Amino acid sequence: SRRLPHARVVSSGLTRSCGSFRAPTGCEKAVRMLRHPIAGAGLLSRGASRPPAKLPTLAKRGVGRPVDSFAALRSSVSRQQRSVRVRSVAQPEVAPSTKIELDNAVDSKYTVIEISGAKVPGLLHSISGALRDLGLEVAKATVEGDDSSFDDKFYVQRESGGKLTDDQQIKEVIMALEALLKAKATIKAQGRAGTSRPQFASNITTSTKRMQTLMDTYMKNDVLSIQEGIINHVEYTMARSRYKFDDFEAYQATSLSLRDRLIERWNDTQTFIKEQDPKRVYYMSMEFLMGRSLLNTLYNLDIHGPYSEALHELGYELEQIAERERDAALGNGGLGRLASCFLDSMATLNLPAWGYGIRYSYGMFRQSIVNGFQHEQPDYWLNFGNPWEIERLIVQYPIKFYGHVSVANEDGRQVFKWNAGEQVTAVAYDNPIPGFGTRNCINLRLWAAKPAKEFDLEAFNTGDYVAAILSKQRAETLSSVLYPDDRTYEGKELRLKQQHFFVSATVQDVVRRYVESHPGDWDQFASKVSFQLNDTHPTIAVAELMRQLMDDHRLGWTKSFDICNGVFAFTNHTVLPEALEKWPIGLMEKLLPRHMQIIYDMNYRFLQQVRSRYGDDWERIGRMSIIEDANGEKFVRMAYLAVVASHTVNGVAAIHSEIIKDTIFKDFYEMFPDKFQNKTNGV
């Protein structure tokens, strides 16, 4: 078979020999895979052949590295044949419960082939592929059965049209299917049936049962399957020629093929968590220093070797294409790297966790050295897209700024309404985070800012072209740069807007998810939701959750604060009082008027607690107040707000946790000693 010219490659999946069936050799499979449509029904697909490229065009890059594209395949196969000892395996007889029947009377147009027996993962694809290899067109199939057995019907006709009426062809079809079922029984008996995807019990319908059967195994990770996935993305996703694509395009196709495998795990993980309904942790951080995903994913999925070999046979080196990935520099250093490490760790430990942050258009910065000095340029890491992320255009939330608060009476109680002066839209981008040595795959959801009103046509028609796109530019500025310079008032305003933007979208997303599973039941919220605040940047989430519970869901103050105190935990990263984040009262009242009302009320109630505990110790009360009054200026102490509202506060090292008890949070530790813990960060 290795000497067959390209035009005469055997296309039958099972070659007849001496009254029995002979499986095709490895080289026949490899040649057929490259000759037949990659998106076909398998390696033995009998569809129309694609024209071969002229061999000289393969000299540089593509499916085959050398000019003779099949020479590499031959040598690869021969190496495998030399290193693998082949031995015969006794084929079990078809189980007595297995049934194969052909019926020409049931349907006027098609021959109906009914096959039933013990369930084996991937069997539906194998049967439909075998029928196509035998020259039959599968018009439709019905899928029945349970967890242990199947009963499928295939409506087929000949490629030239018409039912199967020839006795010899009917005999060959039955023999081929018997051989397939025997092989599948052997594979299952030897424990090589492939990794089955879990079957979920909720909302089982006829259509979902079919979908489960169509995708009942995880994607294969052998070299040929990996190559097929990469070439599929080159041609069908990127619309490039499968015979010639550069290193960057190879990186994109490789990443997309890996993302396919992550999405399988991600979907199964999220469905499992939704069914089990455990308590979930939501890690909120302004920074996630993810770095590069390609090699990390390969090692976590334990498929670095197969991918390296697959790319090598296609003419590419994994180490070279890995260098084409841009760093997801969405962090400043330790804080962002810590957040990313926590996500990796939680995924590996099979914890039901999500991360939430901002999808910055520009990374930290791109460095160049000129005459011995560092020069910083914008790092537009999204220049050529990000193959790892999944844009969720259907997951959008309105984010409000400015405006004023009005009060109304409903059923004898005060109801506050925030009339916003500006509104933008938060759009979700999901990034699957795989665990190591597990199929658990959690999520990092990043928010991008989009305008609530994309384009002002009226302004454009009157000739004011700048005003026509002004709202779009103003909105997208929110998620442009990590940590805008806050030495100016405008810089402070933008940074506070960023913080509120991402926590408001996050809280809306989490509340929506909880309400879907527990409509009208707020008693379980604290037992199902946990927010971990990574430093003080997400602290405005406390006031935002209070606002949503009271204003949107009509809960009372006491109930809302009890929920907040049950779901928030705070990680502090500093020991310096001057490094604790504070916001001017004037800025808060202008940008977030409803939140400022809530913070005033929360501070008043807290100081009443302090006074009842320590009496009229006004110096202590001033030190512990969430509102700072210094030299005639008032500020909101965000760290104090986090401590008051959280059930737990932790430092990041043993010595650090002791220092904050004796210094910046000394008064709070004396009042709430049980709140303070240590969580050492590190390897």
HELIX and SHEET records of a PDB file:
HELIX    1   1 HIS A    6  ARG A    8  5                                   3    
HELIX    2   2 GLY A   26  ARG A   35  1                                  10    
HELIX    3   3 LEU A   55  LEU A   58  5                                   4    
HELIX    4   4 SER A   69  SER A   83  1                                  15    
HELIX    5   5 LEU A  123  ASP A  133  1                                  11    
HELIX    6   6 ASP A  167  ALA A  189  1                                  23    
HELIX    7   7 THR A  206  LEU A  214  1                                   9    
HELIX    8   8 VAL A  223  ASN A  232  1                                  10    
HELIX    9   9 HIS A  233  THR A  237  3                                   5    
HELIX   10  10 ASP A  247  GLN A  276  1                                  30    
HELIX   11  11 LEU A  294  ASN A  300  1                                   7    
HELIX   12  12 HIS A  304  LEU A  314  1                                  11    
HELIX   13  13 LEU A  318  ALA A  322  1                                   5    
HELIX   14  14 GLY A  334  THR A  348  1                                  15    
HELIX   15  15 LEU A  457  ASN A  461  1                                   5    
HELIX   16  16 TYR A  465  ALA A  468  1                                   4    
HELIX   17  17 LEU A  470  THR A  477  1                                   8    
HELIX   18  18 TYR A  489  SER A  517  1                                  29    
HELIX   19  19 PHE A  525  LYS A  528  1                                   4    
HELIX   20  20 ALA A  541  ARG A  547  1                                   7    
HELIX   21  21 GLN A  548  ASP A  552  3                                   5    
HELIX   22  22 TRP A  557  VAL A  567  1                                  11    
HELIX   23  23 PRO A  577  ALA A  579  5                                   3    
HELIX   24  24 ILE A  585  LEU A  591  1                                   7    
HELIX   25  25 PRO A  593  TYR A  614  1                                  22    
HELIX   26  26 TRP A  618  MET A  624  1                                   7    
HELIX   27  27 MET A  638  ALA A  645  1                                   8    
HELIX   28  28 ALA A  654  ASP A  662  1                                   9    
HELIX   29  29 LYS A  666  MET A  671  1                                   6    
HELIX   30  30 PRO A  673  LYS A  675  5                                   3    
SHEET    1   A 2 THR A  15  SER A  17  0                                        
SHEET    2   A 2 SER A  20  ARG A  22 -1                                        
SHEET    1   B 4 LYS A  99  ASP A 103  0                                        
SHEET    2   B 4 THR A 111  ALA A 118 -1                                        
SHEET    3   B 4 SER A 149  ARG A 158 -1                                        
SHEET    4   B 4 LEU A 136  GLY A 145 -1                                        
SHEET    1   C 9 ILE A 390  PHE A 401  0                                        
SHEET    2   C 9 GLU A 422  PRO A 434 -1                                        
SHEET    3   C 9 CYS A 441  PRO A 451 -1                                        
SHEET    4   C 9 ALA A 353  ILE A 358  1                                        
SHEET    5   C 9 ARG A 280  MET A 284  1                                        
SHEET    6   C 9 VAL A 529  ASN A 534  1                                        
SHEET    7   C 9 PHE A 568  THR A 571  1                                        
SHEET    8   C 9 THR A 648  GLY A 651  1                                        
SHEET    9   C 9 PHE A 676  ASN A 678  1                                        
SHEET    1   D 2 PHE A 288  GLY A 291  0                                        
SHEET    2   D 2 ALA A 328  LEU A 330 -1                                        
SHEET    1   E 2 ARG A 366  VAL A 370  0                                        
SHEET    2   E 2 PHE A 373  GLN A 377 -1                                        
SHEET    1   F 2 HIS A 404  GLU A 410  0                                        
SHEET    2   F 2 ARG A 413  ASN A 419 -1                                        
SHEET    1   G 3 LYS A 582  PRO A 584  0                                        
SHEET    2   G 3 GLU A 633  ARG A 637 -1                                        
SHEET    3   G 3 ILE A 627  ALA A 630 -1                                        
END                                                                             
